[in-house]
């Protein structure tokens, strides 16, 4: 089985049936034909490269951004876990009428740094994913 790919209005149109491609999109001849296995191996994604050719897979900038986003999400989860793991110390200090920054300066500073770094990570992920996907970040 084949997948037929064509460029139309700056987009890649894909069909597994040439008749459907013609009837639905008005395209009578594909710009590229690939096997279903090639198409699926590329994540069922294609893009137009700088030379105007249809290339399977995501553009390299998206691949790099996705990798960075994944790494940042892991770092954020680790830092959030660290904060969650020390919440009990803040609560215990509060129950005693104490303030954590006064009784354990190092822990207080580390928690502040974690919160600041989480905020930086979230801002970078918004840059990478775009504002439309910002709800996926928090």
Helices and strands as residue ranges (DSSP letters): E 2-8, E 11-15, H 18-25, E 32-35, H 36-41, E 46-48, E 54-56, H 60-95, H 100-103, H 105-129, G 131-136
